[in-house]
Amino acid sequence: MSERQMQDGVWYDLNPPAVVIGKRGQGTRTFRHVLCEYQVPSNPNEYSVRGIPDGGTKEEPFIVTFIPNEKIKATPSQKQTA
């Protein structure tokens, strides 16, 4: 497994964290610890994940896209829970 691939059902630590820009005035949220739900079938660089943003209390789903030559790393987390 390369550092750019994620496995379904595994929690990952993202470095640097993912910053998600919300819709309709939700602002931005930062995610450091996410659960991979599945790889998007139509794009092998995209993964459906969910996690609790910094300062948040409930899990939110979003898509992580790995772009070639970016330095985002997803490493399996020691903590396999939210």
C-alpha positions in Angstrom: 0.0 0.0 0.0 1.4 3.4 -0.9 0.9 6.4 1.3 -1.6 7.8 -1.1 -4.0 4.9 -0.9 -6.5 4.3 1.8 -8.2 1.1 2.8 -12.0 0.9 3.6 -12.7 0.8 7.4 -9.3 2.1 8.5 -8.8 5.4 10.4 -6.0 7.6 9.1 -4.1 10.7 10.3 -3.8 13.3 7.6 -0.6 15.4 7.4 -1.1 18.2 6.6 -4.7 18.1 7.8 -7.5 18.4 5.3 -9.2 21.8 5.2 -12.8 21.7 3.9 -14.6 24.8 2.7 -18.2 24.6 3.6 -21.3 25.6 1.6 -23.7 28.4 2.4 -21.7 30.1 5.1 -20.5 27.0 7.0 -16.9 28.4 7.0 -13.9 26.1 6.9 -13.3 23.0 8.9 -10.0 21.2 9.6 -9.8 17.4 9.8 -6.8 15.5 11.1 -8.2 12.1 11.8 -10.6 10.4 9.3 -12.2 7.0 8.6 -12.0 5.8 5.0 -15.4 4.6 3.9 -14.6 3.7 0.3 -12.6 4.7 -2.8 -14.7 6.6 -5.3 -15.2 4.1 -8.2 -14.9 6.7 -11.0 -11.7 8.3 -9.6 -8.9 6.2 -7.9 -7.5 9.4 -6.3 -10.7 10.2 -4.4 -11.9 8.6 -1.1 -15.1 9.1 0.8 -14.2 9.7 4.4 -15.7 11.0 7.6 -14.3 12.6 10.7 -14.8 15.1 13.5 -13.4 18.5 12.6 -11.2 20.4 15.0 -13.4 21.9 17.7 -16.4 19.8 16.5 -18.5 17.2 18.2 -20.1 15.2 15.4 -18.7 13.3 12.4 -19.0 14.8 8.9 -18.5 13.1 5.6 -16.4 14.6 2.7 -14.2 13.5 -0.2 -10.4 13.5 0.1 -8.7 14.0 -3.3 -5.0 13.1 -3.6 -3.4 15.3 -6.3 0.0 14.2 -7.8 3.0 16.0 -6.4 1.2 17.2 -3.3 2.7 16.3 0.0 -0.4 15.1 1.8 0.2 11.9 3.7 -2.5 9.5 5.0 -1.0 7.2 7.5 -2.9 4.5 9.4 -3.7 5.9 12.8 -2.8 4.2 16.1 -6.3 5.3 17.2 -8.8 3.2 15.3 -11.8 5.1 16.6 -13.2 8.6 16.3 
